[in-house]
Amino acid sequence: MRILLSLTQDDFKEMRAGVAAIVETLGWAEGARAMAYATRRQSAAILRGEGLYPEKGKQRVWFKLQFMKLVYDYLCDRRPEQAEDLFVSIARAPTLQFIGNLIPPSNRLTRDYVVNDLYREMIPKDANIVAEACPAKGNSGSMRVTRCFINEVSREIGLHPLADKLCYGDYIFWESYHPNVSFSRTQTLVDGDPICDHTVTWTE
């Protein structure tokens, strides 16, 4: 039960977004069956003591990713040809909710904040990563992620082939969040690189 105690209000917001996405993607009847399938197996895994990592942040990631993996397993059993596309549709909403939990409302974003403070303030809130904010360069702010629990847990539970779909949520988020901010990344831990380099750039 320690895993359940590690969850935060933001985690529950992500899970609500995920439930809504499952229902929207699969419909009420099949969505309920998929969630029941995942819930039974998730509960059994918790009782077996799975997911009890030393880091609470990693426990939280395990709880959410394990459930998504089980929903994906359900889809692979019943709709194998569509399973990956359905997973991507389902994963999008909770992924965007997670990023949105870390970023201030778009009307608060200014060039100075984006370039100098966005990642400096975001990193302590993000329990998924070990990272450092880099000095600003021109109109860009960046961070270097040296450890990511999404990367680690997805490998451990067999979700790694789809983990890049979760990472792509950064691009989707910034495409519509603020007209003056663009996002880029040249390396990812999921792809086997030594770091994830996140950069946001202010454009007039």
C-alpha positions as CSV (number, residue, x, y, z in Angstrom):
1,M,0.0,0.0,0.0
2,R,3.0,2.3,0.2
3,I,2.7,2.9,-3.5
4,L,-0.8,4.3,-3.1
5,L,0.4,6.6,-0.3
6,S,3.1,8.0,-2.6
7,L,0.6,9.3,-5.1
8,T,-0.2,13.0,-5.1
9,Q,-3.0,15.2,-6.2
10,D,-1.3,15.7,-9.6
11,D,-1.1,12.0,-10.1
12,F,-4.8,11.7,-9.6
13,K,-5.4,14.5,-12.1
14,E,-3.4,12.4,-14.6
15,M,-5.3,9.3,-13.8
16,R,-8.6,11.0,-14.3
17,A,-7.4,12.3,-17.7
18,G,-6.4,8.7,-18.5
19,V,-9.7,7.2,-17.5
20,A,-11.5,9.8,-19.7
21,A,-9.2,9.0,-22.6
22,I,-9.9,5.3,-22.3
23,V,-13.6,5.8,-22.3
24,E,-13.4,8.3,-25.2
25,T,-11.1,6.0,-27.2
26,L,-12.7,2.6,-26.5
27,G,-16.3,3.5,-25.6
28,W,-18.0,2.9,-22.2
29,A,-18.4,-0.8,-22.5
30,E,-14.9,-1.8,-23.8
31,G,-13.3,0.9,-21.7
32,A,-14.8,-0.5,-18.5
33,R,-13.6,-4.0,-19.5
34,A,-10.1,-2.7,-20.2
35,M,-9.9,-0.8,-16.9
36,A,-11.3,-3.8,-14.9
37,Y,-8.6,-6.1,-16.6
38,A,-5.9,-3.6,-15.7
39,T,-7.2,-2.9,-12.2
40,R,-7.3,-6.6,-11.2
41,R,-3.7,-7.2,-12.4
42,Q,-2.4,-4.0,-11.0
43,S,-3.9,-4.8,-7.5
44,A,-2.3,-8.3,-7.6
45,A,1.1,-6.8,-8.5
46,I,0.9,-4.3,-5.6
47,L,0.0,-7.1,-3.2
48,R,3.1,-9.0,-4.5
49,G,5.2,-6.0,-3.6
50,E,6.0,-4.9,-7.1
51,G,6.9,-1.2,-7.8
52,L,8.4,-0.5,-4.3
53,Y,11.4,1.4,-5.5
54,P,13.4,3.4,-3.0
55,E,12.4,6.6,-4.8
56,K,8.8,7.7,-4.3
57,G,8.9,9.4,-7.7
58,K,9.7,6.1,-9.3
59,Q,6.9,4.4,-7.4
60,R,4.5,6.9,-8.7
61,V,5.7,6.4,-12.3
62,W,5.4,2.6,-11.9
63,F,1.8,2.9,-10.7
64,K,0.8,4.9,-13.7
65,L,2.9,3.2,-16.4
66,Q,2.0,-0.3,-15.1
67,F,-1.7,0.4,-15.5
68,M,-1.1,1.8,-19.0
69,K,0.9,-1.3,-19.9
70,L,-1.9,-3.6,-18.7
71,V,-4.4,-1.6,-20.8
72,Y,-2.1,-2.1,-23.7
73,D,-1.9,-5.8,-23.0
74,Y,-5.7,-6.0,-23.0
75,L,-5.7,-4.2,-26.4
76,C,-3.0,-6.6,-27.8
77,D,-5.2,-9.6,-26.8
78,R,-8.4,-8.2,-28.3
79,R,-7.4,-5.7,-31.0
80,P,-3.8,-6.5,-31.9
81,E,-3.7,-4.6,-35.2
82,Q,-5.0,-1.4,-33.6
83,A,-3.4,-1.8,-30.2
84,E,-0.5,0.6,-30.7
85,D,-2.6,3.4,-32.3
86,L,-5.2,3.0,-29.5
87,F,-2.5,3.2,-26.9
88,V,-1.1,6.4,-28.4
89,S,-4.6,7.9,-28.3
90,I,-5.2,6.9,-24.7
91,A,-1.7,8.0,-23.5
92,R,-1.9,11.5,-24.9
93,A,-4.3,13.1,-22.4
94,P,-2.6,12.0,-19.2
95,T,0.8,12.9,-20.7
96,L,-0.3,16.4,-21.5
97,Q,-1.9,16.7,-18.1
98,F,1.4,15.7,-16.5
99,I,3.3,18.4,-18.4
100,G,0.6,20.9,-17.7
101,N,0.9,20.2,-13.9
102,L,4.5,21.5,-14.1
103,I,4.1,24.6,-16.3
104,P,2.5,27.9,-15.2
105,P,-0.7,29.1,-17.0
106,S,0.2,30.3,-20.5
107,N,-0.8,33.9,-19.8
108,R,2.0,34.0,-17.2
109,L,4.7,33.1,-19.7
110,T,7.1,35.9,-20.7
111,R,10.4,35.8,-22.6
112,D,12.4,36.4,-19.4
113,Y,10.6,33.6,-17.5
114,V,10.9,31.1,-20.4
115,V,14.6,31.8,-20.9
116,N,15.7,32.1,-17.3
117,D,13.3,30.5,-14.9
118,L,11.0,27.9,-16.6
119,Y,13.2,24.9,-16.1
120,R,14.8,26.1,-12.9
121,E,11.4,26.2,-11.3
122,M,10.1,23.1,-13.1
123,I,12.8,20.6,-12.2
124,P,12.1,20.5,-8.4
125,K,8.4,19.8,-9.2
126,D,9.1,16.9,-11.6
127,A,9.5,13.7,-9.5
128,N,10.2,11.8,-12.7
129,I,13.7,13.1,-13.5
130,V,17.1,14.0,-12.3
131,A,18.1,17.1,-14.2
132,E,19.9,20.5,-14.1
133,A,18.9,23.8,-15.7
134,C,21.5,25.2,-18.1
135,P,22.5,28.8,-18.5
136,A,20.3,30.7,-20.9
137,K,21.6,31.2,-24.5
138,G,20.0,34.1,-26.4
139,N,16.2,33.4,-26.5
140,S,16.5,29.8,-25.3
141,G,16.4,28.1,-21.9
142,S,17.3,24.4,-21.6
143,M,17.8,21.6,-19.2
144,R,19.8,18.3,-19.2
145,V,18.0,15.3,-17.9
146,T,20.5,12.6,-16.7
147,R,17.9,10.2,-15.3
148,C,14.3,9.6,-16.1
149,F,12.0,7.2,-14.3
150,I,9.7,6.9,-17.3
151,N,12.6,5.6,-19.3
152,E,13.7,3.2,-16.4
153,V,10.3,1.9,-15.5
154,S,9.1,1.5,-19.1
155,R,12.2,-0.8,-19.7
156,E,11.5,-2.8,-16.6
157,I,7.8,-3.5,-17.3
158,G,8.1,-4.1,-21.0
159,L,6.6,-0.8,-22.2
160,H,9.9,0.5,-23.6
161,P,8.9,0.1,-27.3
162,L,6.2,2.6,-26.8
163,A,7.9,5.0,-24.3
164,D,8.9,7.4,-27.1
165,K,5.2,8.0,-27.7
166,L,5.1,9.4,-24.1
167,C,8.2,11.5,-24.7
168,Y,6.6,13.0,-27.8
169,G,4.0,14.6,-25.6
170,D,6.5,17.5,-25.0
171,Y,6.2,18.5,-28.6
172,I,2.4,18.2,-28.7
173,F,2.1,20.2,-25.5
174,W,4.2,23.2,-26.7
175,E,2.7,23.2,-30.2
176,S,-0.5,24.7,-28.8
177,Y,0.4,26.0,-25.3
178,H,1.9,29.4,-26.2
179,P,2.3,31.0,-29.6
180,N,5.8,32.4,-28.7
181,V,7.3,29.3,-27.4
182,S,8.8,26.4,-29.4
183,F,10.3,23.2,-28.1
184,S,13.2,21.1,-29.3
185,R,15.2,18.1,-28.2
186,T,18.1,16.3,-29.9
187,Q,18.8,13.4,-27.5
188,T,16.6,11.2,-25.4
189,L,17.4,8.6,-22.7
190,V,14.7,6.4,-24.2
191,D,16.7,6.2,-27.4
192,G,19.8,5.2,-25.5
193,D,21.4,8.6,-25.5
194,P,23.3,9.7,-22.3
195,I,20.9,12.6,-21.6
196,C,17.6,14.2,-22.7
197,D,18.3,17.8,-23.7
198,H,15.1,19.9,-23.5
199,T,15.1,23.4,-25.0
200,V,12.4,26.0,-25.1
201,T,12.9,29.1,-27.4
202,W,11.0,32.3,-27.3
203,T,10.1,33.7,-30.7
204,E,8.3,37.0,-31.4
